Amino acid sequence: MSTRDTIPIGTRKSVLAIAQTVQVQSALEKLNPTKTFPLLKMSTTGDNIQGQPLSSIGTTAVFTRELETALENKECHLLVHSLKDVPTQIKPGFVIGAMMKREEPNDVIVMRPGEFKELKDFGVGDVIGTSSVRRASQIRRLCPGVSVKDVRGNLNTRLAKLDAPDSPYTCLLLAAAGLQRLNFDDRITTKLLPNMMLHAVGQGSIGIECRSDDTEILELIKPLDHLPTRLRCEAERSVMRILEGGCSVPIGVWTEFVPKSNADGSENVDTLHLKALVSSLDGAEIAEAEATAEVNGSVELAVELGRTVATQLLERGADKILEKVLKDRHESLAPTGTGEEKTTKGWDV
């Protein structure tokens, strides 16, 4: 048990980040009623740069760097992240000590209140709002002819842009988990099933990061670690780690445990299925792979499943697709000769 009575938690300042952190704060207060867990709210690089694609910043840690500096300086003792924002290569000296039970990881379509349109009817003339290249590439493949327009900002800002009378957007593509955590469930028009769109690595999961040598905090957050979630997310993160991808690369995944009835009613963690894809920006080229493995509750075996799927993707040309994606990114950000940089909308998460 920790000997500290006050344990600051580091978080981004966004409404969604705070909602997620309060969820962790409440769970820790319930388990440790004699301790207090104040929030240390910070702005990160990704929060501060709203007028350009995150890929142009040149880093994969745009939502975590400032938080980790505070953790390193012991201004706080743990950090709360959307796991999909956390690089697969954790900074030395830090560890994801707990992954809380995952919310629904699916992406969803959000239209203006009272409007509805079948996915099969989307096409020329429809403008899809998303700031994710993964979503953009898959929706282009799913609905040929649609236009994709970048949309950034917090959830309220994005919804306001959609609902504005002069809005250019037919709909937005968003994560179900973010809408649900902010009680915007009623804004979900259509849930995208895995045969339509694969979600981001770690999407829907909350990761709790701490210093790897802080045994007191590791013990404190241990009860919040949800094994089925960790197994799924470790397998997904293994795929991305091997492909050397990040939030600027169109990599989609889906994980699920093969159904099995446990006598005690607990979740099955024996047999894990993983599917993944890498897509070109226009959705024309795609590499897909999937595999099932007996992981039997072992993180190491879940990671190995991720390696298996990543290897299959590479054998099917994922490396060539990613090379082209990165080349296109480099060219799109090259100087134009006018003293300005070109920017490609729709790169960031």
The 8 nearest C-alpha neighbors of each residue, nearest first, counted from 0:
[[1, 215, 2, 219, 218, 216, 3, 31],
 [2, 0, 215, 3, 216, 219, 218, 4],
 [1, 3, 4, 0, 215, 5, 34, 216],
 [4, 2, 1, 5, 6, 34, 215, 0],
 [3, 5, 34, 35, 2, 6, 33, 1],
 [6, 4, 35, 3, 34, 36, 7, 37],
 [5, 7, 36, 76, 35, 4, 8, 3],
 [8, 6, 75, 37, 36, 38, 76, 39],
 [9, 7, 38, 77, 75, 78, 39, 76],
 [8, 10, 78, 39, 75, 38, 40, 77],
 [11, 9, 40, 79, 78, 39, 41, 12],
 [10, 12, 41, 40, 42, 16, 13, 43],
 [13, 11, 40, 41, 42, 17, 10, 14],
 [14, 12, 16, 15, 11, 17, 153, 46],
 [13, 15, 17, 16, 18, 12, 153, 181],
 [14, 16, 18, 17, 13, 19, 181, 177],
 [17, 15, 13, 19, 18, 14, 11, 20],
 [16, 18, 20, 14, 19, 15, 21, 13],
 [19, 17, 15, 21, 20, 16, 14, 22],
 [20, 18, 22, 16, 17, 21, 15, 23],
 [19, 21, 17, 23, 22, 18, 79, 24],
 [20, 22, 24, 18, 23, 19, 25, 17],
 [23, 21, 19, 20, 25, 24, 26, 18],
 [22, 24, 20, 26, 21, 25, 27, 19],
 [25, 23, 21, 27, 22, 26, 20, 28],
 [26, 24, 28, 22, 23, 27, 21, 29],
 [25, 27, 23, 29, 24, 28, 22, 30],
 [28, 26, 30, 24, 29, 25, 31, 23],
 [29, 27, 31, 25, 32, 30, 26, 24],
 [28, 30, 26, 27, 31, 32, 25, 24],
 [29, 31, 27, 28, 32, 26, 25, 222],
 [32, 30, 28, 29, 33, 34, 27, 35],
 [31, 33, 28, 34, 29, 30, 35, 27],
 [34, 32, 31, 35, 4, 28, 30, 5],
 [35, 33, 4, 32, 31, 5, 36, 28],
 [34, 36, 5, 37, 6, 4, 28, 33],
 [35, 37, 6, 7, 5, 24, 8, 38],
 [38, 36, 7, 8, 35, 39, 6, 5],
 [39, 37, 8, 7, 40, 9, 36, 10],
 [38, 40, 9, 8, 10, 7, 41, 37],
 [41, 39, 10, 12, 11, 38, 9, 42],
 [42, 40, 11, 12, 10, 43, 39, 66],
 [41, 43, 11, 12, 46, 47, 44, 40],
 [44, 42, 46, 45, 62, 65, 47, 41],
 [43, 45, 61, 47, 46, 48, 62, 42],
 [44, 46, 61, 62, 43, 48, 47, 53],
 [47, 45, 43, 44, 48, 42, 49, 62],
 [46, 48, 44, 45, 49, 43, 42, 50],
 [49, 47, 45, 46, 50, 44, 51, 53],
 [48, 50, 51, 47, 46, 151, 152, 45],
 [51, 49, 48, 52, 151, 47, 53, 152],
 [50, 52, 49, 53, 48, 342, 55, 344],
 [53, 51, 54, 347, 346, 55, 344, 345],
 [52, 54, 347, 55, 56, 51, 346, 45],
 [53, 55, 52, 56, 247, 57, 346, 347],
 [54, 56, 53, 57, 52, 332, 51, 342],
 [57, 55, 54, 53, 58, 52, 61, 51],
 [56, 58, 55, 54, 59, 53, 61, 60],
 [59, 57, 60, 56, 61, 54, 53, 55],
 [58, 60, 61, 245, 86, 246, 57, 247],
 [61, 59, 63, 62, 64, 58, 86, 85],
 [60, 62, 45, 44, 59, 63, 64, 58],
 [63, 61, 45, 43, 60, 64, 84, 44],
 [62, 64, 66, 60, 61, 65, 67, 85],
 [65, 63, 67, 66, 60, 61, 62, 68],
 [66, 64, 68, 67, 43, 63, 69, 44],
 [65, 67, 69, 63, 68, 64, 70, 9],
 [68, 66, 70, 64, 69, 65, 71, 63],
 [69, 67, 71, 65, 70, 66, 72, 64],
 [68, 70, 72, 74, 66, 67, 71, 73],
 [71, 69, 67, 73, 75, 68, 72, 74],
 [70, 72, 68, 73, 69, 67, 210, 74],
 [71, 73, 69, 70, 74, 68, 75, 67],
 [74, 72, 70, 75, 71, 76, 69, 68],
 [73, 75, 69, 72, 70, 76, 7, 71],
 [76, 74, 7, 73, 70, 8, 9, 77],
 [77, 75, 7, 70, 73, 6, 8, 209],
 [76, 78, 209, 8, 208, 75, 9, 207],
 [79, 77, 9, 208, 207, 8, 10, 209],
 [78, 80, 207, 10, 20, 206, 9, 208],
 [81, 79, 206, 82, 205, 207, 78, 84],
 [80, 82, 205, 83, 84, 204, 206, 79],
 [81, 83, 206, 201, 205, 84, 85, 204],
 [82, 84, 201, 202, 81, 85, 200, 199],
 [85, 83, 82, 81, 62, 86, 80, 63],
 [84, 86, 82, 83, 87, 63, 60, 80],
 [87, 85, 88, 89, 60, 59, 84, 245],
 [86, 88, 240, 89, 236, 85, 239, 237],
 [87, 89, 86, 90, 240, 85, 91, 236],
 [90, 88, 87, 86, 91, 93, 94, 85],
 [89, 91, 93, 92, 88, 94, 67, 86],
 [92, 90, 93, 89, 94, 211, 88, 210],
 [91, 93, 211, 210, 90, 94, 212, 89],
 [94, 92, 210, 211, 91, 209, 90, 89],
 [93, 95, 211, 96, 208, 209, 210, 89],
 [96, 94, 208, 207, 97, 206, 209, 93],
 [95, 97, 94, 208, 207, 217, 209, 220],
 [98, 96, 224, 207, 95, 206, 223, 221],
 [97, 99, 206, 224, 205, 229, 225, 207],
 [98, 100, 224, 225, 205, 223, 101, 97],
 [101, 99, 225, 228, 98, 102, 204, 224],
 [100, 102, 204, 203, 228, 99, 103, 205],
 [101, 103, 203, 176, 104, 204, 100, 175],
 [102, 104, 176, 105, 203, 175, 101, 202],
 [105, 103, 203, 202, 102, 176, 198, 175],
 [106, 104, 103, 175, 198, 191, 174, 107],
 [105, 107, 174, 175, 191, 173, 198, 190],
 [106, 108, 190, 191, 173, 189, 172, 175],
 [107, 109, 172, 189, 188, 171, 187, 190],
 [108, 110, 188, 171, 187, 170, 186, 172],
 [111, 109, 170, 114, 188, 112, 108, 171],
 [110, 112, 114, 162, 113, 161, 109, 170],
 [113, 111, 114, 110, 186, 162, 115, 109],
 [112, 114, 111, 115, 110, 188, 186, 116],
 [115, 113, 111, 112, 110, 116, 188, 109],
 [116, 114, 113, 110, 117, 188, 111, 112],
 [115, 117, 118, 120, 114, 121, 119, 110],
 [118, 116, 120, 119, 115, 121, 189, 188],
 [117, 119, 120, 121, 116, 142, 141, 189],
 [118, 120, 117, 121, 142, 122, 141, 116],
 [121, 119, 118, 117, 122, 116, 142, 125],
 [122, 120, 118, 119, 142, 125, 145, 117],
 [121, 123, 145, 144, 142, 125, 143, 124],
 [122, 124, 144, 145, 125, 121, 146, 143],
 [125, 123, 122, 145, 126, 146, 144, 121],
 [124, 126, 145, 123, 169, 122, 146, 121],
 [127, 125, 146, 168, 169, 147, 145, 128],
 [128, 126, 147, 170, 171, 168, 169, 148],
 [129, 127, 171, 148, 150, 149, 168, 147],
 [128, 130, 149, 150, 172, 131, 171, 127],
 [129, 131, 345, 149, 347, 348, 150, 151],
 [130, 132, 348, 347, 133, 134, 129, 345],
 [133, 131, 135, 346, 249, 134, 345, 136],
 [132, 134, 249, 131, 136, 135, 250, 137],
 [133, 135, 137, 131, 132, 136, 138, 129],
 [136, 134, 132, 138, 133, 137, 131, 139],
 [137, 135, 282, 280, 139, 281, 133, 134],
 [136, 138, 140, 134, 139, 135, 282, 141],
 [139, 137, 141, 140, 135, 136, 142, 134],
 [140, 138, 142, 136, 143, 137, 141, 282],
 [139, 141, 282, 137, 138, 142, 143, 136],
 [140, 142, 138, 139, 137, 143, 195, 282],
 [141, 143, 139, 140, 138, 122, 121, 145],
 [144, 142, 139, 145, 140, 122, 141, 123],
 [143, 145, 123, 122, 142, 146, 139, 124],
 [146, 144, 122, 123, 125, 143, 126, 142],
 [147, 145, 126, 127, 125, 148, 144, 124],
 [146, 148, 127, 126, 128, 135, 145, 149],
 [149, 147, 128, 127, 129, 150, 146, 126],
 [148, 150, 345, 130, 344, 129, 128, 151],
 [149, 151, 130, 129, 128, 148, 157, 152],
 [152, 150, 130, 157, 149, 49, 153, 129],
 [151, 153, 156, 157, 154, 49, 150, 155],
 [152, 154, 156, 155, 157, 13, 151, 14],
 [153, 155, 157, 156, 158, 152, 15, 178],
 [156, 154, 158, 157, 153, 159, 152, 160],
 [157, 155, 159, 153, 154, 158, 152, 160],
 [156, 158, 160, 154, 159, 155, 152, 153],
 [157, 159, 161, 155, 160, 156, 162, 154],
 [158, 160, 162, 156, 161, 157, 163, 155],
 [161, 159, 157, 158, 163, 162, 166, 156],
 [160, 162, 158, 159, 166, 163, 168, 157],
 [161, 163, 159, 160, 111, 158, 164, 166],
 [162, 164, 166, 160, 165, 161, 159, 158],
 [165, 163, 166, 162, 161, 160, 167, 159],
 [166, 164, 163, 167, 162, 160, 161, 168],
 [167, 165, 163, 168, 164, 161, 160, 162],
 [166, 168, 165, 126, 169, 161, 160, 148],
 [169, 167, 126, 170, 166, 161, 127, 128],
 [168, 170, 126, 125, 127, 110, 167, 171],
 [171, 169, 110, 168, 127, 109, 128, 108],
 [170, 172, 128, 109, 127, 108, 129, 173],
 [171, 173, 108, 129, 107, 128, 109, 106],
 [174, 172, 107, 106, 171, 175, 108, 109],
 [173, 175, 106, 176, 177, 107, 105, 178],
 [174, 176, 178, 106, 177, 107, 105, 179],
 [177, 175, 179, 203, 174, 178, 103, 102],
 [178, 176, 180, 179, 175, 174, 181, 15],
 [179, 177, 183, 175, 181, 176, 180, 184],
 [178, 180, 182, 176, 184, 181, 177, 183],
 [181, 179, 177, 182, 178, 176, 18, 15],
 [180, 182, 178, 179, 183, 177, 15, 18],
 [183, 181, 179, 180, 184, 178, 185, 177],
 [182, 184, 178, 185, 186, 179, 181, 187],
 [185, 183, 179, 186, 182, 187, 178, 175],
 [184, 186, 183, 187, 182, 188, 178, 179],
 [187, 185, 184, 183, 109, 188, 112, 110],
 [186, 188, 109, 185, 184, 189, 108, 107],
 [189, 187, 109, 108, 186, 110, 115, 190],
 [190, 188, 108, 107, 187, 191, 109, 118],
 [189, 191, 107, 192, 108, 106, 105, 188],
 [192, 190, 107, 106, 195, 196, 105, 189],
 [191, 193, 195, 194, 190, 196, 105, 197],
 [194, 192, 196, 195, 197, 191, 253, 105],
 [193, 195, 192, 196, 197, 191, 253, 141],
 [196, 194, 193, 192, 191, 197, 141, 137],
 [195, 197, 193, 191, 194, 192, 137, 198],
 [198, 196, 251, 252, 193, 253, 199, 195],
 [197, 199, 251, 252, 105, 106, 196, 253],
 [200, 198, 202, 251, 201, 252, 83, 197],
 [199, 201, 235, 202, 83, 236, 252, 198],
 [200, 202, 83, 82, 232, 204, 199, 203],
 [203, 201, 199, 104, 83, 204, 200, 198],
 [204, 202, 104, 102, 176, 101, 103, 201],
 [203, 205, 101, 82, 202, 201, 81, 102],
 [206, 204, 81, 82, 99, 98, 80, 207],
 [205, 207, 98, 82, 80, 79, 97, 81],
 [208, 206, 79, 97, 95, 78, 96, 98],
 [209, 207, 95, 78, 77, 94, 96, 206],
 [210, 208, 77, 93, 94, 211, 76, 78],
 [209, 211, 93, 213, 212, 92, 94, 208],
 [210, 212, 93, 94, 92, 213, 209, 214],
 [213, 211, 210, 214, 92, 93, 217, 209],
 [214, 212, 210, 215, 211, 216, 217, 209],
 [213, 215, 217, 216, 212, 218, 211, 210],
 [214, 216, 1, 218, 217, 213, 219, 0],
 [217, 215, 219, 218, 214, 213, 220, 1],
 [218, 216, 214, 219, 220, 215, 96, 221],
 [217, 219, 221, 215, 216, 220, 214, 0],
 [218, 220, 216, 217, 221, 215, 0, 1],
 [221, 219, 223, 217, 222, 218, 216, 97],
 [220, 222, 218, 223, 224, 219, 217, 97],
 [223, 221, 224, 220, 219, 218, 225, 97],
 [224, 222, 221, 220, 99, 97, 225, 98],
 [223, 225, 97, 98, 99, 221, 222, 226],
 [226, 224, 100, 99, 228, 227, 98, 229],
 [225, 227, 229, 228, 230, 224, 296, 268],
 [228, 226, 230, 229, 225, 268, 231, 266],
 [229, 227, 231, 226, 225, 230, 101, 100],
 [230, 228, 226, 232, 231, 227, 233, 98],
 [229, 231, 233, 227, 228, 232, 298, 301],
 [232, 230, 228, 234, 229, 233, 254, 227],
 [231, 233, 235, 229, 234, 201, 230, 236],
 [232, 234, 236, 230, 235, 231, 302, 229],
 [233, 235, 305, 302, 301, 237, 232, 231],
 [236, 234, 232, 238, 237, 233, 200, 305],
 [237, 235, 233, 239, 238, 234, 232, 87],
 [236, 238, 305, 240, 234, 235, 239, 302],
 [239, 237, 305, 309, 235, 236, 241, 240],
 [238, 240, 242, 236, 244, 237, 241, 243],
 [239, 241, 243, 237, 242, 238, 87, 236],
 [242, 240, 243, 239, 238, 237, 309, 306],
 [241, 243, 239, 244, 240, 238, 309, 318],
 [244, 242, 240, 241, 239, 245, 238, 87],
 [245, 243, 239, 242, 248, 240, 246, 250],
 [244, 246, 247, 248, 59, 243, 86, 239],
 [245, 247, 248, 348, 347, 59, 244, 84],
 [248, 246, 245, 346, 54, 347, 132, 249],
 [247, 249, 246, 245, 244, 250, 132, 133],
 [250, 133, 248, 132, 278, 277, 251, 247],
 [249, 251, 277, 276, 248, 133, 278, 252],
 [252, 250, 197, 198, 276, 199, 275, 249],
 [253, 251, 275, 197, 198, 274, 200, 199],
 [252, 254, 274, 273, 197, 275, 198, 193],
 [255, 253, 273, 272, 231, 274, 252, 256],
 [256, 254, 272, 271, 257, 273, 253, 231],
 [255, 257, 271, 270, 272, 258, 268, 267],
 [256, 258, 270, 271, 259, 255, 272, 267],
 [259, 257, 256, 260, 267, 270, 255, 266],
 [258, 260, 267, 261, 257, 266, 256, 269],
 [259, 261, 262, 258, 264, 267, 266, 265],
 [262, 260, 264, 263, 265, 259, 267, 266],
 [261, 263, 264, 260, 265, 259, 266, 267],
 [264, 262, 261, 265, 260, 266, 267, 259],
 [263, 265, 261, 262, 266, 260, 267, 259],
 [266, 264, 263, 261, 267, 262, 260, 268],
 [267, 265, 268, 264, 261, 227, 260, 259],
 [266, 268, 269, 259, 265, 256, 261, 258],
 [269, 267, 296, 295, 227, 270, 266, 256],
 [268, 270, 295, 294, 293, 267, 296, 271],
 [269, 271, 293, 257, 256, 292, 294, 268],
 [272, 270, 256, 292, 291, 255, 257, 293],
 [273, 271, 291, 255, 254, 290, 256, 292],
 [274, 272, 254, 289, 290, 253, 291, 271],
 [273, 275, 289, 253, 252, 288, 254, 290],
 [276, 274, 252, 251, 288, 287, 289, 253],
 [277, 275, 287, 251, 286, 250, 278, 288],
 [276, 278, 250, 286, 285, 249, 317, 251],
 [279, 277, 285, 282, 249, 284, 280, 276],
 [278, 280, 282, 284, 281, 320, 283, 324],
 [279, 281, 136, 282, 278, 324, 132, 249],
 [280, 282, 136, 283, 279, 139, 140, 284],
 [283, 281, 136, 140, 279, 280, 284, 139],
 [284, 282, 281, 279, 140, 285, 278, 280],
 [285, 283, 279, 282, 278, 286, 320, 281],
 [284, 286, 278, 277, 279, 287, 283, 282],
 [285, 287, 277, 276, 317, 315, 312, 316],
 [288, 286, 276, 275, 312, 285, 277, 289],
 [289, 287, 275, 312, 274, 308, 311, 276],
 [290, 288, 274, 273, 308, 275, 287, 291],
 [289, 291, 273, 272, 308, 274, 292, 288],
 [292, 290, 272, 271, 273, 270, 293, 289],
 [293, 291, 271, 270, 294, 304, 272, 290],
 [292, 294, 270, 269, 295, 271, 291, 300],
 [293, 295, 300, 269, 297, 296, 301, 270],
 [296, 294, 269, 297, 293, 268, 270, 300],
 [295, 297, 268, 294, 269, 298, 230, 226],
 [298, 296, 300, 299, 294, 295, 301, 230],
 [297, 299, 301, 300, 230, 302, 296, 233],
 [298, 300, 302, 297, 301, 303, 294, 233],
 [299, 301, 303, 294, 297, 302, 298, 304],
 [302, 300, 234, 298, 304, 303, 299, 230],
 [301, 303, 234, 305, 299, 300, 304, 237],
 [302, 304, 300, 306, 305, 301, 299, 307],
 [305, 303, 307, 301, 302, 306, 234, 300],
 [306, 304, 234, 238, 237, 302, 308, 303],
 [305, 307, 303, 309, 304, 308, 238, 310],
 [308, 306, 304, 310, 305, 309, 303, 311],
 [307, 309, 311, 305, 310, 306, 289, 288],
 [310, 308, 238, 312, 306, 311, 307, 305],
 [309, 311, 313, 307, 312, 308, 306, 314],
 [310, 312, 314, 308, 309, 313, 288, 315],
 [313, 311, 309, 315, 317, 310, 314, 288],
 [312, 314, 317, 310, 316, 315, 311, 318],
 [313, 315, 311, 312, 316, 310, 317, 318],
 [316, 314, 312, 313, 286, 317, 311, 287],
 [315, 317, 313, 319, 318, 314, 286, 312],
 [318, 316, 313, 320, 312, 319, 286, 277],
 [319, 317, 321, 316, 320, 313, 322, 242],
 [318, 320, 322, 316, 321, 317, 323, 313],
 [321, 319, 317, 323, 318, 322, 279, 324],
 [320, 322, 324, 318, 323, 319, 317, 325],
 [323, 321, 319, 325, 320, 324, 318, 326],
 [322, 324, 326, 320, 321, 325, 327, 319],
 [325, 323, 321, 327, 326, 322, 328, 320],
 [324, 326, 328, 322, 327, 323, 321, 329],
 [327, 325, 323, 329, 328, 324, 322, 330],
 [328, 326, 330, 324, 325, 329, 331, 323],
 [327, 329, 325, 331, 326, 330, 324, 332],
 [330, 328, 326, 332, 327, 331, 325, 333],
 [329, 331, 333, 327, 332, 328, 326, 341],
 [332, 330, 328, 329, 333, 341, 343, 342],
 [331, 333, 341, 329, 342, 330, 340, 328],
 [332, 334, 330, 331, 340, 341, 329, 335],
 [335, 333, 340, 336, 339, 341, 332, 338],
 [334, 336, 337, 340, 339, 341, 333, 338],
 [337, 335, 338, 334, 339, 340, 333, 341],
 [338, 336, 339, 335, 334, 340, 341, 333],
 [337, 339, 336, 335, 334, 340, 341, 333],
 [340, 338, 337, 334, 335, 341, 336, 333],
 [341, 339, 334, 332, 335, 333, 342, 338],
 [340, 342, 332, 331, 333, 335, 334, 339],
 [343, 341, 332, 331, 340, 344, 52, 51],
 [342, 344, 331, 345, 346, 341, 52, 332],
 [345, 343, 149, 346, 52, 342, 148, 130],
 [344, 346, 130, 149, 131, 132, 347, 129],
 [347, 345, 132, 52, 247, 131, 344, 54],
 [346, 348, 53, 131, 130, 52, 247, 345],
 [347, 131, 130, 246, 346, 247, 132, 53]]
